[in-house]
Each structure stands twice: as C-alpha cells, then as structure tokens.
C-alpha cells in the first residue's frame, strides 16, 4: 500500500515554520527524509540552544557542535530570524581554552539576520555581549539573565539605541553609572520592562522615565540609593519589591 507524502508537498516556508517548533536536534534529523528536506532545517526562523542540548556535549563532540552552530547561523541564503535563544547555564564549563565557545559571534550572526527576539540565559554575560546588540533596530524583545549568584556587571555604551524594542527583561545584572537611564530613554517604544534581582551602582538612583511604558516589574531590586522615580504616564500595571 502506497501512502502519499502530503507534507513534503507543502511550500518550503511552511515546512520551515513547522520545523521551527521542533527541538533543534529533531529539526536536523529531518534532513535524511529526502533531497527536498536536506537543507530545510537551515532556514528555520527560531533557533534554540537549551541546557539539555548543551549538557549532552562531551570532549569528543563539542567541536562538532561548535562547527554546526557556526554553519547554521551563517548558512548561505539564510532567512531572517524571529528568535534566537541560548539557555546554557553550563556553557562556561567548556570555555577552558581548548573548547572556547564564540557566544559573542553567535549573537552577532543572529543580529545580522535581523533577529526580532534574543533570549540569553548564561552563567556570565560580561564580555559576552557584542556592541552590535546595543544598536540593533530589528530587536523587539530582549531578555538577559546571568545565572551566576553574583550577577554580571554591564555598562551600556553611550551610543546605545534600540529604537524598536518593545520588551526588555533583565535578571541578575549590575548596571553602572548612567547605563540604566540610557537603557530606558533610548528605547523609544518600550512597553514592557522587568528588573529582577537587579542592582544599580555608581548612580544617583533609579529613574524610570518612559511615556510609552505600559507594564513594569521590579522584583528584588538592590540599589545603593534610596530614590526610585517612576514617570510613566501610560503605565497600566506595576509590581515591585525593592530592597536597599
């Protein structure tokens, strides 16, 4: 009995959309189905590397994994990315000189593909975030979370501008000087802002001024100053617990 393969008859963009919902391993495995499927996985619009995938690495396959990621992000004729997620709370254990992950290069490759959402949850974010991340106009949602206990120290560059960013979620970060003010004031259409386990150093206080902001979450915020100013006339929801 011959069964018709109707799925393979779908247009490539629909097949790629379907593959984007699969774990990356499963998406790659579809390349053996036929010639039509051989390189479809390289055009998926959502790329997720989670801790389960990273924890499966060994000394024997870590270099192959790095080469695979490099090829996937820089594949010829690549489509724009909807989302790039890197959730590797053990990725720093491989950065021992022999198996250095070029996380900054991966982020840049995603940004060059016009990515709309970036979600980074790593042990450390210091020296990992490329300058391009702070000036990317395609970004709509940005999530930065440092998994280490003491957080990561971040200083936002003076030319920072994410003009189309609508959602910003920061966890376990320490921002220095005027970084926090540049973050907010240069996100002109920001609607959703969340600070969790967050602290500000060498600053006069926390000043949140945003005419476009609609939702604000401040949870376990640690500051060296007792002044928190919120000026958001369109704010519809706020929730905060501040500790000094």
C-alpha positions, -999 to 999 in steps of 0.1 A, spaced: 0 0 0 15 34 -11 9 63 12 11 98 -3 36 122 13 14 153 15 36 171 40 66 172 16 44 189 -10 39 220 12 58 251 2 93 254 18 83 284 40 55 264 56 78 234 62 104 257 78 77 272 100 68 237 112 105 228 119 109 259 140 86 244 166 108 213 169 139 209 191 170 217 170 181 180 171 148 168 157 148 195 130 182 185 118 172 148 117 145 156 90 174 163 66 175 125 59 139 123 46 147 133 11 167 158 -10 139 183 -6 144 182 32 182 181 32 188 218 40 154 230 51 164 230 88 190 257 80 162 281 71 142 278 104 132 312 119 136 301 155 169 288 168 170 275 204 200 260 222 189 250 257 207 234 286 195 199 277 213 201 244 245 216 259 246 191 287 248 163 262 282 176 250 313 156 255 350 162 248 346 142 216 316 161 201 320 197 215 340 209 184 314 193 161 287 212 179 305 245 176 310 240 139 274 231 135 262 263 152 286 284 131 273 268 99 236 271 110 238 308 118 258 317 88 242 294 62 240 309 27 207 324 17 196 324 53 162 338 61 156 365 88 153 351 124 123 355 146 140 343 177 175 333 190 176 316 224 207 305 242 200 290 275 232 273 286 238 275 324 268 252 319 283 267 288 311 284 308 325 250 318 336 245 281 354 278 279 387 263 290 409 274 261 406 242 242 368 244 236 361 281 235 325 290 226 322 321 205 290 332 220 295 369 210 300 358 174 268 337 175 248 367 188 263 389 161 253 364 134 217 364 147 217 402 148 229 403 112 200 381 102 175 408 115 165 388 146 134 401 164 139 384 198 170 375 217 169 354 249 203 349 266 204 330 299 240 322 307 263 318 336 280 351 329 272 379 305 302 401 310 324 403 279 298 383 260 275 410 247 288 425 214 284 462 207 260 454 179 235 442 204 230 477 217 223 493 183 201 467 166 169 481 152 153 448 143 151 438 180 116 438 195 122 417 226 155 413 246 160 390 276 193 390 295 198 368 325 230 359 343 228 326 361 257 331 384 249 341 420 266 375 420 252 386 386 271 402 357 283 437 356 271 456 325 279 491 312 257 502 284 277 521 257 270 558 250 257 551 215 230 526 228 198 528 209 172 501 204 145 522 187 121 494 180 124 474 213 91 468 230 100 444 258 131 443 280 137 417 307 169 419 329 178 394 356 208 392 380 226 422 364 245 451 379 244 483 358 269 510 363 266 548 362 240 561 337 236 528 320 201 523 334 190 557 322 204 551 287 186 517 286 152 532 292 155 566 275 168 552 242 141 526 239 116 549 224 86 525 221 93 503 251 61 489 266 71 461 289 101 464 314 111 439 341 141 441 365 146 410 387 174 406 413 189 438 399 212 465 412 225 498 402 260 510 411 276 544 410 244 562 401 222 587 418 192 564 419 168 546 397 149 569 374 124 552 351 110 578 326 92 564 296 60 578 280 54 545 261 58 521 291 27 501 299 39 473 322 67 474 349 80 448 372 107 455 398 114 424 418 142 420 444 158 452 433 190 462 452 202 498 450 229 519 467 205 548 467 170 552 483 155 571 454 133 553 429 115 576 405 88 563 381 75 587 354 54 566 330 20 583 323 7 553 303 16 527 329 -12 502 333 4 476 356 33 477 380 46 453 406 77 459 427 96 448 458 126 470 464 154 462 489 182 486 499 
